[in-house]
Amino acid sequence: MARQLTDEEIERQLADLPLWTRDGDAIVATIEAPDFPAAIRIVDEVAEVAEEMNHHPDIDIRWRTTTWLLTTHDAGGLTQLDIEQAHRIVEIARRHGVDVDG
């Protein structure tokens, strides 16, 4: 099982993820794609990554706006898996035309 991150570790790593904020035992981001098809392509690519990592985000899709929530349920909070997946989501969004620099 992955080790739960400390508050200090989370804060430090979120500094490199401007789209992401902490919400209790999770991190969340809202990503607005250029259009609906791009939003679906982002979700589809993240689904492939999630399967590879065996770590699945909560995803809400509203037209071209996607909201992502990451937490490691079996660790009871945030782990390095969440941070790594957040970086991968950001990179996928960037490739689909999203301004990910906040």
C-alpha positions in Angstrom: 0.0 0.0 0.0 1.2 3.5 -0.8 2.3 5.8 2.1 0.1 8.7 2.9 1.8 12.0 2.3 2.3 14.6 5.1 0.7 18.0 4.9 4.2 19.5 4.1 4.8 17.1 1.3 1.4 17.8 -0.2 1.8 21.6 0.0 5.3 21.4 -1.6 4.2 19.2 -4.5 1.1 21.1 -5.2 3.3 24.2 -5.9 4.2 22.4 -9.1 0.6 21.7 -10.0 -1.2 25.2 -10.3 -4.5 23.7 -11.5 -4.8 21.5 -8.4 -5.9 22.4 -4.9 -6.3 20.4 -1.8 -9.8 19.5 -0.6 -9.4 17.5 2.7 -8.0 14.1 1.9 -8.1 14.7 -1.9 -6.8 17.1 -4.6 -9.1 18.5 -7.2 -8.7 20.4 -10.5 -11.1 21.9 -13.0 -9.9 21.7 -16.5 -11.6 23.5 -19.4 -10.9 21.9 -22.7 -11.1 23.8 -26.0 -14.3 22.0 -26.9 -16.4 18.9 -25.9 -14.6 16.4 -28.2 -11.2 17.5 -26.7 -12.7 17.0 -23.2 -13.7 13.5 -24.0 -10.3 12.8 -25.6 -8.6 14.0 -22.3 -10.9 11.7 -20.3 -10.2 8.8 -22.6 -6.4 9.2 -22.4 -6.6 9.6 -18.6 -8.7 6.4 -18.5 -5.8 4.5 -20.1 -3.3 6.0 -17.6 -5.6 5.1 -14.7 -5.7 1.5 -15.9 -1.9 1.4 -16.2 -1.5 2.8 -12.7 -4.4 0.9 -11.2 -5.4 4.2 -9.7 -8.7 5.7 -10.8 -9.8 9.4 -10.5 -13.4 10.6 -9.9 -14.3 12.6 -13.0 -17.2 14.9 -13.7 -17.8 16.1 -17.3 -20.0 19.2 -18.1 -19.7 20.1 -21.7 -16.0 21.1 -22.1 -15.3 21.4 -18.4 -13.9 18.4 -16.5 -13.5 18.2 -12.8 -11.0 15.7 -11.3 -10.7 14.4 -7.8 -7.8 12.2 -6.7 -7.3 10.4 -3.4 -5.9 7.0 -2.4 -8.9 5.4 -0.7 -7.0 2.4 0.7 -4.4 4.7 2.3 -7.0 7.0 3.7 -5.7 10.1 2.0 -3.2 11.5 -0.5 -0.2 9.5 -1.7 2.5 9.9 -4.3 0.2 8.0 -6.7 -2.2 11.0 -6.6 0.5 13.5 -7.3 2.0 11.4 -10.2 -1.5 11.0 -11.7 -2.2 14.7 -11.4 1.0 15.4 -13.3 0.0 13.0 -16.0 -3.5 14.5 -16.3 -1.9 17.9 -16.7 0.4 16.7 -19.4 -2.5 15.1 -21.3 -4.6 18.2 -21.0 -1.6 20.3 -22.3 -1.4 18.1 -25.4 -5.1 18.9 -26.1 -4.7 22.6 -26.0 -5.4 23.4 -22.3 -3.5 26.2 -20.7 -2.3 24.3 -17.6 -0.1 27.0 -16.1 -2.9 28.4 -14.1 
